[in-house]
Amino acid sequence: NPSVVFSVTFVAEVVQMILLLAVAKPFDQAYELVSAIAAPMIIANSFGAALFMSILQDRKAIFEKFSATFSRRALTIADRSVGILSNGFNTENAEKIARIIYEET
């Protein structure tokens, strides 16, 4: 969920800024750095992570739709072909199956 990713990234960036203030010496320079980069970094990274997750979800949905369509088509071909192959595999039956495949694709 992009909103969850946004929230997690936001919290992680805030924690990173707090750690930077806690660890970096001298504190005055660290504070100047954090005050200059905190807002753009937190906002940009949070929106970027949410956008990336949204793109991944979109790609997954497209792939699932494609897979479902392909599976439906394959099962339709199999369903239409099953009775034909029960009589054996010969030239006439091969032509029937080829026609079914052509019609379904």
N, C-alpha and C positions, 0 to 999 in steps of 0.2 A: 504494500500500500504506500503510495507516494507521500501521503501525509505523515505516516509513521516514520518513513525514512527522513523526511524533513525535520521532524521533531528530534530524532536520534542524532542526526548530524548537527543540529542547532545546539543541543546539550553537549555533544562532544567538542564542538568548537569553543563553547564557553568554558568548559573544563580545561581545554588546552590553553586558553588565554590566562586562566587563573594559575595554572601550573607555570606558565611562562613568567608571570609576576612573582610567583613564590620562589622560583629557582634562579632566575637571572640576576646577576649583579653587575653594576649597581642598580638599585631599585628605580632611581629617577629615570635612567635611560630606558629601562625595561617598561616603565609606565608610559613614557613617551611613545615607544614603539607600539605597545598594545593599544594605546588610545588612537593611534594613527591607523592601525590595520584591523582592529577587532571588528568594527561594524561591517566594512566591505567584505572581509573574509568570512564572517559568520553568515551574512546574507547570501553571498555568491555561492559558497559551498553548500549551504542548505538547499537553495533552489536548484543548484546543479545536481545534487544527489537525488532530489525528488524528480527532476526531469529525466534523469537517467533511469530511475526505477519505472517511471511512466512509459518510457520507450521500451524497456524490457517487457513490461506487461503487454504493451501493444503488439510487440513481435510474437510473444507467446500466444496471444489470442488469434493472430493471423495464422500461425503455424497449426494451432488446434483446429481452426476452421478448415484449412487445407487438408489436414490429416483426416478429418471427419468426412470430407467430400470424397477423398481418394478411397477411404475404406468403404463408404457407401457404394461407390461405383464398382469396386472389386467384388463386394458381396452380391451386388445385382448381377454381375457377369457370372459369378459362381452359381447363383440360384437359377439363372436361366440355362446354364450349361449342364447342370447335374443330371437332368433326365436324358439328355442327348448321349452322354458318355456311358450310360448304363447299357446301351446297345453295342458297346465296343467302339474302338477308335479306328475309323476308316476314312477314306477320302470324302465321302458325303458328310459324315459327322464333323470332320475337320473344317469343311466349308461352312457348315451351320455355326460352329463355334467362332470361326473367323468373322462371320456376319454379325453375330451377337457382340463380339468385342468391338467391331467397327461401329455398330449402332450405339454402344454405350460410351464410347470415347470421342 
